[in-house]
Each structure stands twice: as C-alpha cells, then as structure tokens.
Amino acid sequence: MTGFTTWQVTLPIALASLVIGYLLGSIPFGLVLTWMAGLGDVRKIGSGNIGATNVLRTGNKMLAAATLLLDALKGTAAVLIGYALFGEEAGIVAGFAAFIGHIFPVWIGFKGGKGVATYLGILLGLAPLMAAAFAIIWLALAFTTRYSSLSALVATLVIPVALWILGADKVAAAMAVMTVISWWKHKTNIARLAAGTESKIGAKG
C-alpha cells in the first residue's frame, strides 16, 4: 500500500475502524494462554509484560511462540478487516487502533504489552516486504545481542524511515507514531540497556 498526500476516510468510517481495531488489539493472548496452560499470571514474573518475550520466561517456548503469532495476527486481522470493509485508509486506522489496544487493553486495566509483535503484524497487512525487513533486522540483532528490546528498538526505528523513502507516506506516518509509543513503552528497557542490566532472551523470571 502506497502513501497519499491527503486522508480521505470519513469520520464514521474512521470511528468504526478504530473500534474494530482496538477490540482486536486488546485481546491479551499472552495472559490468556499462560492462564490456560496452568502457569498462572504472566504479569507476576519477569518484566510483568504480557508479550511473548515475558511468556518465554515461563520456560514454555511453544507458548511464547503462540503468543507472538497471535499478537501479530490480531494486528494483521485488524488491517485486513478495515481494508475489506471500508478501504485502504481504514485498514491503516484499524491497524493503528489494534496497536493501541494491545498496549492499553480495556480488559486488564489498560496495562498491556509493548506492541512489538502487533507492530509486525500490522506491517504484514500494510506492507509485507517491510514486515520481512523488520523480521530480518530483529532476528539479526536478537541472534547477535540476545536483547529483545534492543532488536525491537532498532527495527521500529528503521521501518518508518524506509517506508517514507519508498513513498508510502501514510503508512510511514502511522508506523512512526507507533514507533514513538513503542519507544516510550520501552523506556525502562532503554535505561537497563544503558546500565548493562537488561535481561537477555531466554532468561527466566
């Protein structure tokens, strides 16, 4: 999907897209899956996050992989549903809302994850090649540094710039806002990275 100079989506369609995306994004898969597996409340271990990296700290790799997949796919689903119902711009709006829903889910007191997997899923729906680029950047850094947070910070920084260079202005703008929010959610990780105390991938809670 390429960028445009002006937004054409109407207010009713934008609101409908926001609601659809937010409700999809707010499903706390990490919390639900760990509870169903009898592992208790994932918010009480490690970073207290409901995302895949913290689920991995339970020692259950399959559960972490399932969390990653589902958190990503809810972003993709929001984009595709918005696009199918109302058009391209609605897909962008729905995807953005899914990201917000993941970070601030209504079901668990607006205290959700950091949005990295959902960010990737939204990219998959909006710009599949950029999703592949994101995954490559994340995997390369995760493999070499074993820091999930650093991998996410770099990947989310690169993607909006790449999208803008390629002319996908609207998608770039949406992803840039998500990047800013994601970096804000990672502020404690950034502090720990600077101090050399950040947990590495696979470290148990």
ABEGO torsion letter per residue (X at the ends): XBBBABBABBAAAAAAAAAAAAAAAABBAAAAAAAAAGAEBAAABEAGBABAAAAAAAGBAAAAAAAAAAAAAAAAAAAAAAAAAAEAAAAAAAAAAAAAAAABBAAAGGBBBAGAAAAAAAAAAABAAAAAAAAAAAAAAAAAAGBAAAAAAAAAAAAAAAAAAAGBAAAAAAAAAAAAAAAAAAAAAAAAAAAGABBBBGBBX
